[in-house]
Amino acid sequence: MRSATTRRSLAAQGYSLAGIAVFIGIWAYAASRMEPYVLPSPWSVASRMAELVVTGDVLHNFLMSFWRAVLGWVIAVVAGTVIGFLMGRFRYARSFFHDLIYLAANVPLIVYAIVAIIVFGISGMGPTSVVVLFVLPSIALNVAAGMMSVDQDLVGMSNAFNRTRLQLIRHVLIPTVTPFAFAGGRVSFADSWKLAALVETFGGDSGVGYQISRSYHLFSVRDLLAWMGFFVIFVVLIERLVLVNVEHRLFRWRTETPPRRRRLVRRNPPQPARVGA
């Protein structure tokens, strides 16, 4: 069983690498047909990425973007979880927050970015505030959906067996809501990077988005692609090394096989009594 799973995993990785190789090949061919200042080759971009790593620009700018994105994401997750819990648990809270959450979720992202720049100017609060406003509705709606999907029969059984409220939350509510909350948190974490970079592009003094905007204004396609490459690599590493492992630990119980039950066999089964014996 494990060998079959390993083969499927290796095959998936092989196809992934093949797709990357095909993309680089198409890029190299297109670059050979154009001027270097229009579309530099993959090797030229890789060389520029190495230069940026050596100078230390990558570490500084990524730390700035990382701090802004993660801070906004954490605030949104905490606030969204509380609001989602209230919406899923209490009807009056659901009526109170419903329209506000849907209004916040349907405001165009560009509006958030422009308002943040006007209010906070060129500072780190702009990207953080946009991440909070954009991510919070997704978290709240997912948590509310999880709360409303709680099996009421399990709640009734817990009350019948005199379980405490803490036990009810730990063994019934949290296992039910966690998949919904994690799904929203995982998607929104990737979106947080895009949001922070977008706001930094419009009005930032540091960060990955600022460097992309600077490369655009200098008409340096080589630098622009180099920073985009760093951005993609970092997001993929976070996804593969952090989020996948967190998901595996949180939902390990889903893949665990139940213990094999022993068959109770009597060695000397009793013989039926004979009538008239």
C-alpha positions in Angstrom: 0.0 0.0 0.0 2.8 2.4 0.9 4.8 1.6 -2.1 1.8 2.4 -4.4 1.4 5.7 -2.6 5.1 6.5 -3.0 5.0 5.7 -6.7 2.0 8.0 -7.2 3.8 10.8 -5.2 7.0 10.4 -7.3 4.9 10.4 -10.5 3.2 13.6 -9.5 6.5 15.2 -8.7 7.8 14.1 -12.0 4.9 15.6 -13.9 5.4 18.8 -11.9 9.0 19.1 -12.9 8.2 18.3 -16.5 5.7 21.1 -16.5 8.3 23.5 -15.1 10.8 22.3 -17.7 8.4 22.9 -20.6 7.6 26.4 -19.3 11.3 27.3 -19.1 11.8 25.9 -22.6 9.0 28.0 -24.0 10.3 31.0 -22.2 13.9 30.5 -23.5 12.6 30.1 -27.1 10.5 33.2 -26.9 13.4 35.2 -25.4 15.7 34.1 -28.2 13.3 35.7 -30.7 13.1 39.0 -28.9 15.4 41.7 -27.7 16.9 41.1 -24.2 15.4 44.4 -22.8 11.9 43.2 -23.9 12.1 39.6 -22.6 15.4 38.4 -21.0 16.3 34.7 -21.0 15.7 32.5 -18.0 19.5 32.3 -17.4 19.8 36.1 -17.3 16.9 36.4 -14.8 18.5 33.6 -12.7 21.8 35.5 -12.7 20.1 38.6 -11.5 18.3 36.7 -8.8 21.7 35.4 -7.5 23.0 39.0 -7.5 20.0 40.2 -5.4 20.6 37.4 -2.9 24.3 38.3 -2.5 23.5 42.0 -1.9 20.9 41.2 0.8 18.1 43.1 -0.9 16.0 40.0 -1.0 16.1 39.3 2.7 15.3 42.8 3.7 12.4 43.3 1.3 10.9 39.9 1.9 11.0 40.4 5.7 9.1 43.6 5.3 6.4 42.1 3.1 6.3 39.0 5.3 5.7 41.0 8.5 2.9 43.1 6.9 1.1 40.1 5.3 1.3 37.8 8.3 0.3 40.6 10.8 -2.8 41.4 8.8 -3.6 37.7 8.3 -3.3 36.9 12.0 -5.6 39.8 12.9 -8.1 38.8 10.3 -8.0 35.1 11.4 -8.6 36.0 15.1 -11.3 38.6 14.4 -12.9 36.5 11.7 -13.0 33.4 13.9 -14.7 35.3 16.7 -17.3 36.8 14.3 -17.8 33.5 12.6 -18.4 31.7 15.9 -21.0 34.3 16.9 -22.7 34.1 13.5 -22.9 30.4 13.6 -24.0 30.2 17.2 -26.5 33.0 17.7 -29.2 34.0 15.3 -29.1 37.7 16.3 -25.4 37.9 15.7 -25.8 36.3 12.3 -28.4 39.0 11.4 -26.2 41.7 12.8 -23.0 40.7 10.9 -24.4 39.2 7.7 -24.8 42.3 5.6 -21.6 43.9 6.9 -19.6 40.8 6.1 -21.0 40.5 2.6 -20.5 44.2 1.9 -16.8 43.9 3.0 -16.4 40.8 0.8 -17.7 42.4 -2.3 -15.8 45.7 -2.2 -13.2 45.7 -5.1 -9.7 45.1 -4.0 -8.4 48.2 -5.8 -10.8 50.3 -3.7 -9.3 49.0 -0.5 -5.8 49.6 -1.8 -6.5 53.2 -2.8 -8.3 54.0 0.4 -5.5 52.5 2.5 -2.9 54.7 0.6 -5.0 57.8 1.2 -5.5 57.1 4.9 -2.1 55.6 5.9 0.1 57.0 3.2 3.4 55.3 2.3 3.7 53.1 5.4 3.4 49.5 6.5 -0.1 50.0 7.9 -1.6 50.2 4.4 -0.8 46.6 3.3 -1.7 45.3 6.7 -5.1 47.0 6.8 -6.0 45.8 3.3 -5.1 42.2 4.2 -7.4 42.5 7.3 -10.3 43.9 5.4 -10.1 41.4 2.5 -9.3 38.2 4.5 -11.7 38.7 7.5 -14.9 38.1 5.6 -13.6 34.8 4.2 -12.6 33.5 7.6 -15.8 34.6 9.2 -18.0 33.0 6.6 -16.1 29.7 6.7 -16.2 29.5 10.5 -19.9 30.4 10.5 -20.6 27.6 8.0 -18.6 25.2 10.2 -20.6 26.1 13.2 -23.9 25.7 11.5 -22.8 22.2 10.3 -22.2 20.9 13.8 -24.2 17.7 14.3 -26.9 18.5 16.9 -27.3 14.9 17.7 -23.7 14.9 19.0 -24.4 18.0 21.0 -27.5 16.3 22.5 -25.6 13.2 23.4 -22.9 15.3 25.1 -25.5 17.0 27.2 -27.2 13.7 27.9 -24.0 12.3 29.3 -23.3 15.4 31.3 -20.3 16.5 29.4 -18.9 19.9 30.4 -18.9 22.8 28.0 -15.2 22.6 27.6 -15.4 18.9 26.6 -18.2 19.8 24.1 -16.0 22.5 22.5 -12.9 20.3 22.4 -14.5 17.1 21.1 -17.4 18.3 19.0 -17.2 21.9 18.0 -13.5 22.2 17.2 -13.2 19.0 15.1 -16.2 20.1 13.1 -15.2 23.7 12.6 -11.4 23.2 12.0 -11.7 21.9 8.4 -13.8 24.9 7.4 -11.5 27.4 9.2 -8.3 25.8 7.8 -9.7 25.9 4.3 -10.4 29.6 4.5 -7.1 30.3 6.3 -5.0 28.4 3.8 -6.4 30.2 0.8 -6.4 33.6 2.5 -2.8 33.2 3.5 -1.7 32.9 -0.1 -4.0 35.9 -0.9 -2.3 37.9 1.9 1.0 38.0 0.0 -0.7 39.2 -3.2 -2.6 41.9 -1.3 0.4 43.2 0.5 2.5 43.2 -2.7 -0.3 45.0 -4.6 -0.6 47.8 -2.0 3.2 48.1 -1.8 3.2 48.5 -5.6 0.9 51.4 -5.5 2.3 53.1 -2.4 5.1 51.6 -0.6 8.7 52.5 0.4 9.9 48.9 0.8 8.9 45.3 0.2 8.5 43.0 -2.8 5.7 45.0 -4.3 7.7 48.2 -4.1 10.7 46.6 -5.8 8.4 45.3 -8.6 7.0 48.8 -9.1 10.5 50.3 -9.1 11.6 47.8 -11.7 8.6 48.8 -13.9 9.3 52.5 -13.7 13.0 51.8 -14.6 11.8 49.6 -17.5 14.0 46.8 -16.2 12.1 43.7 -17.2 15.0 41.6 -15.9 14.7 42.9 -12.4 10.9 42.7 -12.5 11.0 39.0 -13.5 13.6 38.4 -10.8 11.4 39.8 -8.1 8.4 37.9 -9.4 10.5 34.7 -9.4 11.4 35.3 -5.7 7.7 35.9 -4.9 6.6 32.7 -6.6 9.3 30.6 -5.0 8.6 31.9 -1.5 4.8 31.3 -1.8 5.5 27.7 -3.1 7.9 27.0 -0.2 5.4 28.3 2.4 2.7 26.1 0.8 4.8 22.9 0.5 6.9 23.1 3.7 4.5 24.8 6.2 0.9 24.6 5.2 1.0 21.0 4.0 2.6 19.8 7.2 0.2 21.8 9.3 -2.7 20.2 7.4 -1.3 16.8 7.9 -0.9 17.2 11.6 -4.4 18.8 12.1 -6.2 16.1 10.1 -4.1 13.1 10.8 -7.0 11.5 12.5 -8.9 11.3 9.1 -6.3 9.0 7.6 -5.7 6.8 10.6 -7.1 3.3 10.2 -9.1 2.0 13.1 -7.6 -0.7 15.2 -8.3 -4.2 13.9 -10.9 -5.9 16.0 -10.1 -9.3 17.3 -12.6 -12.1 16.5 -13.8 -13.8 19.6 -13.9 -17.5 19.0 -14.7 -20.0 21.6 -12.4 -23.0 21.4 -14.9 -25.3 23.0 -18.4 -24.0 22.2 -21.1 -25.4 24.5 -23.1 -28.2 23.0 -26.9 -27.8 23.0 -28.6 -29.9 25.6 -30.4 -33.0 24.3 -34.0 -33.4 25.2 -34.6 -36.4 27.4 -30.9 -36.8 28.3 
